[in-house]
């Protein structure tokens, strides 16, 4: 049994490393995403709100500069337009968050009622123009204590988990369907190899490849963008491995009987995209309806993402992640059993 398992494991790894395009893309894809967000959301920077500056309705009126107090707001970026209609058009299409009329007294401004960023930009504008003495005895500002987590630090574990999801599902599910379609699985059927041995070898092989690629991606991003893991690397690898097994096993369920690459691709896409958006990869689900958050718990990715964030950003140990470990373990066993039961060697 061990010899048959090792043969499939080694053969699958060799096939992966020989496919230079897929091999290189598994490194390049997550790195490009992290690099892009690191540039857009620098740790020492802030989100900028774009304010268009349009001329007065009266073309003969002398264009007076904006109040200096507005230019001191670092979160507002002013963009001047010579044509009023262009400014309003960009505001309607959310390319601007606010539009100011140059030289107006009182200062006239426009926002889009459907733009959340426009509301924030308006608040910054009004705060700058308001008498600071009025609010001095009505509010008290304090900063949250403890280590500040920047958005890019919060996002990084989610990108690693997302890369695991795509590689785990398509790297196993799609490949097995191709093997079945070309008749490669039919040849295995004539050997002593059992379906459980074959699927287990596929899972372990893909888990090894995911660990290999993501360790290199993590090391490269940590070196270039100064990421730090507050918890144990051993705990992080353990959680990542368990999450990989659960997601790969889910891919096996899809590949167990699919005989068409097109059908398998459609099913995998139907799984991956909702899983990605409901697993807090890009944004938090706080404030969403209760049924959305409940439904998201059925996806393994959200438990991987949450666990990795707690280890990397909060320094949690594997003992603090009992719920995530239990859920991922149960999902791995269930998906693996279903895949083994439904698995067939041929298209018929």
C-alpha positions as CSV (number, residue, x, y, z in Angstrom):
1,X,0.0,0.0,0.0
2,X,2.7,2.5,1.0
3,X,4.7,1.7,-2.2
4,X,1.6,2.4,-4.4
5,X,0.9,5.6,-2.4
6,X,4.4,6.9,-2.9
7,X,4.4,6.1,-6.6
8,X,1.3,8.3,-7.2
9,X,2.6,11.0,-4.8
10,X,6.0,11.3,-6.6
11,X,4.4,11.1,-10.1
12,X,2.0,13.9,-9.3
13,X,4.7,16.1,-7.9
14,X,6.9,15.6,-11.0
15,X,4.0,16.5,-13.3
16,X,3.4,19.7,-11.3
17,X,7.1,20.8,-11.3
18,X,7.4,20.1,-15.0
19,X,4.5,22.4,-15.8
20,X,6.5,25.6,-15.6
21,X,3.5,27.9,-16.5
22,X,1.4,26.6,-13.6
23,X,4.3,26.4,-11.3
24,X,5.4,30.0,-11.9
25,X,1.8,31.3,-11.7
26,X,1.3,29.8,-8.2
27,X,4.2,32.0,-7.1
28,X,3.4,35.1,-9.2
29,X,-0.3,35.4,-8.6
30,X,-0.4,35.9,-4.8
31,X,2.8,38.0,-4.9
32,X,1.3,40.4,-7.4
33,X,-1.9,40.8,-5.4
34,X,0.1,41.5,-2.2
35,X,2.4,43.9,-4.0
36,X,-0.5,45.8,-5.5
37,X,-2.3,46.2,-2.1
38,X,0.9,47.0,-0.3
39,X,1.4,50.0,-2.7
40,X,-2.2,51.1,-2.5
41,X,-2.5,50.7,1.3
42,X,0.9,51.6,2.7
43,X,1.2,51.3,6.4
44,X,2.3,54.9,6.8
45,X,-0.4,56.2,4.4
46,X,-4.1,56.8,4.5
47,X,-7.1,56.4,2.2
48,X,-7.5,59.6,0.1
49,X,-10.8,61.0,-0.9
50,X,-10.9,62.7,-4.2
51,X,-12.5,66.2,-4.4
52,X,-13.1,67.8,-7.8
53,X,-12.8,71.6,-8.0
54,X,-15.0,73.2,-10.7
55,X,-15.2,76.8,-11.9
56,X,-18.0,79.1,-10.9
57,X,-21.3,79.2,-12.8
58,X,-20.5,82.8,-13.7
59,X,-17.6,82.6,-16.2
60,X,-16.8,86.3,-15.6
61,X,-16.2,85.8,-11.9
62,X,-12.6,85.8,-10.7
63,X,-11.7,82.3,-9.5
64,X,-10.5,82.7,-6.0
65,X,-8.5,79.9,-4.5
66,X,-9.9,77.4,-2.0
67,X,-9.6,78.2,1.7
68,X,-6.2,77.3,2.9
69,X,-7.7,75.3,5.8
70,X,-9.0,72.8,3.2
71,X,-5.6,72.2,1.6
72,X,-4.3,71.2,5.0
73,X,-6.5,68.2,5.1
74,X,-4.2,65.3,4.1
75,X,-7.0,62.9,3.4
76,X,-8.5,65.1,0.7
77,X,-6.9,65.1,-2.8
78,X,-8.1,68.0,-4.9
79,X,-8.5,67.7,-8.7
80,X,-9.2,70.8,-10.8
81,X,-11.6,70.8,-13.8
82,X,-12.1,73.5,-16.3
83,X,-15.5,72.1,-17.2
84,X,-18.3,71.8,-14.6
85,X,-20.1,69.1,-16.5
86,X,-17.1,66.8,-16.5
87,X,-16.8,67.2,-12.7
88,X,-20.4,66.3,-12.2
89,X,-20.2,63.4,-14.6
90,X,-17.2,61.9,-12.7
91,X,-19.0,62.4,-9.4
92,X,-22.1,60.5,-10.7
93,X,-19.8,57.6,-11.7
94,X,-18.0,57.5,-8.3
95,X,-14.7,58.7,-9.8
96,X,-14.9,61.6,-7.4
97,X,-16.2,61.6,-3.8
98,X,-17.0,65.3,-3.6
99,X,-17.2,68.4,-5.9
100,X,-16.4,71.9,-4.7
101,X,-17.2,75.2,-6.6
102,X,-14.3,77.5,-6.7
103,X,-14.8,81.0,-5.4
104,X,-18.3,80.5,-4.1
105,X,-19.4,82.2,-0.9
106,X,-20.8,80.4,0.9
107,X,-18.7,77.4,-0.3
108,X,-20.9,75.2,-2.5
109,X,-20.3,71.5,-2.7
110,X,-22.0,68.4,-4.2
111,X,-22.0,64.7,-3.2
112,X,-23.5,61.5,-4.5
113,X,-26.1,60.1,-2.2
114,X,-25.1,56.6,-3.2
115,X,-21.4,57.0,-2.4
116,X,-20.3,56.0,1.1
117,X,-17.0,57.6,0.5
118,X,-18.8,60.9,-0.4
119,X,-20.3,61.0,3.1
120,X,-16.9,60.6,4.7
121,X,-15.4,63.3,2.5
122,X,-18.3,65.6,3.4
123,X,-17.6,65.0,7.1
124,X,-14.0,65.9,6.6
125,X,-15.0,69.1,4.8
126,X,-17.4,70.2,7.4
127,X,-15.0,69.4,10.2
128,X,-12.4,71.6,8.7
129,X,-14.8,74.5,8.2
130,X,-16.4,74.1,11.7
131,X,-15.3,76.2,14.6
132,X,-13.1,73.7,16.6
133,X,-13.9,75.5,19.9
134,X,-17.6,74.5,19.5
135,X,-16.8,70.7,19.9
136,X,-14.0,71.1,22.4
137,X,-16.2,70.4,25.5
138,X,-18.6,68.0,23.7
139,X,-16.4,65.2,22.5
140,X,-13.3,63.5,23.8
141,X,-10.9,61.7,21.4
142,X,-8.9,58.6,22.5
143,X,-6.9,56.1,20.5
144,X,-7.3,52.3,20.9
145,X,-4.5,50.7,22.9
146,X,-2.4,47.8,21.8
147,X,-0.8,46.9,18.5
148,X,-2.3,48.6,15.5
149,X,-3.2,46.2,12.7
150,X,-3.0,47.8,9.2
151,X,-5.3,46.7,6.4
152,X,-2.5,45.0,4.5
153,X,-1.5,43.0,7.6
154,X,-5.2,42.0,7.9
155,X,-5.4,41.2,4.2
156,X,-2.2,39.1,3.8
157,X,-3.5,35.9,5.5
158,X,-6.6,36.0,3.4
159,X,-4.6,36.2,0.2
160,X,-2.6,33.2,1.2
161,X,-5.8,31.3,2.0
162,X,-7.4,32.3,-1.3
163,X,-4.3,31.1,-3.2
164,X,-4.7,27.8,-1.3
165,X,-8.4,27.6,-2.3
166,X,-7.9,28.1,-6.0
167,X,-4.8,25.8,-6.2
168,X,-6.4,23.2,-4.0
169,X,-9.7,23.0,-5.8
170,X,-8.6,23.4,-9.4
171,X,-5.3,21.6,-9.0
172,X,-6.9,18.4,-7.9
173,X,-10.5,18.5,-9.1
174,X,-9.8,19.7,-12.6
175,X,-6.8,17.4,-13.0
176,X,-8.6,14.2,-12.0
177,X,-11.4,15.0,-14.4
178,X,-8.8,15.4,-17.2
179,X,-7.2,12.1,-16.2
180,X,-10.6,10.4,-16.4
181,X,-11.4,12.0,-19.8
182,X,-8.1,10.9,-21.3
183,X,-8.4,7.4,-20.0
184,X,-5.4,7.6,-17.6
185,X,-7.6,6.6,-14.6
186,X,-8.9,3.6,-16.5
187,X,-5.3,2.2,-16.6
188,X,-5.0,2.6,-12.8
189,X,-8.2,0.5,-12.4
190,X,-6.3,-2.5,-13.7
191,X,-3.7,-2.2,-10.9
192,X,-4.0,-3.1,-7.2
193,X,-4.3,0.6,-6.5
194,X,-7.6,1.4,-4.6
195,X,-9.6,4.6,-5.0
196,X,-8.8,5.6,-1.4
197,X,-5.1,5.2,-1.9
198,X,-5.2,7.2,-5.1
199,X,-7.2,10.0,-3.6
200,X,-5.1,10.1,-0.5
201,X,-2.0,10.4,-2.6
202,X,-3.5,13.3,-4.5
203,X,-4.5,15.1,-1.3
204,X,-1.0,14.7,0.3
205,X,0.7,15.7,-3.0
206,X,-1.3,18.8,-3.4
207,X,-0.9,19.7,0.3
208,X,2.9,19.4,0.0
209,X,2.9,21.6,-3.1
210,X,0.7,24.2,-1.4
211,X,3.0,24.3,1.6
212,X,6.0,24.5,-0.6
213,X,4.7,27.4,-2.8
214,X,3.1,29.4,0.0
215,X,6.1,29.2,2.3
216,X,8.2,30.7,-0.5
217,X,5.5,33.4,-1.1
218,X,5.3,34.2,2.6
219,X,9.1,34.4,2.9
220,X,9.3,36.7,-0.1
221,X,6.5,39.0,1.0
222,X,7.8,39.1,4.6
223,X,11.2,40.1,3.3
224,X,9.9,42.8,0.9
225,X,7.0,44.2,2.9
226,X,8.1,43.5,6.4
227,X,5.3,41.2,7.5
228,X,5.6,39.6,10.9
229,X,3.9,36.5,12.4
230,X,3.0,37.2,16.0
231,X,2.3,33.6,16.8
232,X,4.1,30.3,16.2
233,X,5.1,29.3,12.7
234,X,4.5,25.7,13.6
235,X,0.9,26.5,14.5
236,X,0.5,28.5,11.3
237,X,1.8,25.6,9.2
238,X,-0.4,23.1,11.1
239,X,-3.5,25.1,10.5
240,X,-2.6,25.8,6.9
241,X,-2.1,22.0,6.3
242,X,-5.4,21.1,7.8
243,X,-7.2,23.8,5.8
244,X,-5.5,22.5,2.6
245,X,-6.7,19.0,3.3
246,X,-10.3,20.1,3.8
247,X,-10.3,22.3,0.6
248,X,-8.6,19.7,-1.5
249,X,-11.0,17.0,-0.3
250,X,-13.9,19.3,-1.3
251,X,-12.3,19.4,-4.8
252,X,-12.3,15.6,-4.8
253,X,-16.0,15.5,-4.2
254,X,-16.5,17.5,-7.4
255,X,-14.1,15.4,-9.4
256,X,-15.4,12.1,-8.1
257,X,-17.8,11.6,-10.9
258,X,-17.5,14.5,-13.3
259,X,-16.4,13.4,-16.8
260,X,-16.3,16.8,-18.5
261,X,-13.7,19.5,-17.8
262,X,-16.2,22.1,-18.7
263,X,-18.7,20.8,-16.2
264,X,-16.1,20.5,-13.5
265,X,-14.8,24.0,-14.1
266,X,-18.4,25.4,-13.8
267,X,-19.0,23.6,-10.5
268,X,-15.6,24.6,-9.1
269,X,-16.3,28.3,-10.1
270,X,-19.7,28.1,-8.5
271,X,-18.0,27.0,-5.3
272,X,-14.9,29.2,-5.3
273,X,-16.4,32.6,-5.9
274,X,-19.1,32.6,-3.2
275,X,-16.5,31.0,-0.8
276,X,-14.0,33.8,-1.5
277,X,-16.5,36.6,-1.0
278,X,-18.1,35.0,2.1
279,X,-14.8,34.1,3.8
280,X,-13.6,37.6,4.7
281,X,-10.7,37.5,2.3
282,X,-11.2,41.1,1.2
283,X,-13.6,42.5,3.7
284,X,-15.3,41.7,7.1
285,X,-18.8,40.3,7.3
286,X,-19.6,42.4,10.4
287,X,-22.9,44.1,9.9
288,X,-24.2,41.7,7.3
289,X,-27.4,39.8,7.9
290,X,-27.2,36.9,10.3
291,X,-28.1,34.3,7.6
292,X,-25.1,35.4,5.5
293,X,-22.7,34.9,8.4
294,X,-24.3,31.6,9.3
295,X,-24.1,30.4,5.6
296,X,-20.4,31.4,5.4
297,X,-19.6,28.9,8.2
298,X,-20.2,26.0,5.9
299,X,-17.2,27.0,3.8
300,X,-13.8,25.8,5.0
301,X,-12.0,28.9,3.8
302,X,-13.5,31.2,6.4
303,X,-12.2,29.0,9.2
304,X,-8.7,28.9,7.6
305,X,-8.7,32.7,7.1
306,X,-9.9,33.5,10.6
307,X,-7.4,31.1,12.2
308,X,-4.5,32.4,10.2
309,X,-5.3,36.0,11.0
310,X,-5.5,35.2,14.7
311,X,-2.1,33.4,14.6
312,X,-0.4,36.0,12.5
313,X,-1.9,39.2,13.9
314,X,-2.9,38.3,17.4
315,X,-0.4,35.7,18.4
316,X,-3.0,33.0,19.1
317,X,-1.8,29.4,19.6
318,X,-3.3,26.3,18.1
319,X,-5.0,25.7,21.4
320,X,-7.0,28.9,21.0
321,X,-8.4,27.7,17.7
322,X,-10.3,24.7,18.9
323,X,-13.4,25.5,17.0
324,X,-11.6,26.1,13.7
325,X,-9.6,22.9,14.1
326,X,-12.7,20.8,14.9
327,X,-14.7,22.2,11.9
328,X,-11.8,21.7,9.5
329,X,-11.1,18.2,10.7
330,X,-14.8,17.2,10.4
331,X,-15.0,18.7,6.9
332,X,-11.8,16.9,5.8
333,X,-13.1,13.5,6.9
334,X,-16.6,14.0,5.5
335,X,-15.4,15.3,2.1
336,X,-12.8,12.6,1.9
337,X,-15.3,9.8,2.6
338,X,-17.8,11.2,0.1
339,X,-15.2,11.5,-2.5
340,X,-14.0,7.9,-2.0
341,X,-17.5,6.5,-2.1
342,X,-18.5,8.4,-5.2
343,X,-15.2,8.0,-7.1
344,X,-15.2,6.2,-10.4
345,X,-12.3,5.3,-12.6
346,X,-14.0,5.7,-16.0
347,X,-16.4,8.0,-17.7
348,X,-19.2,5.4,-17.9
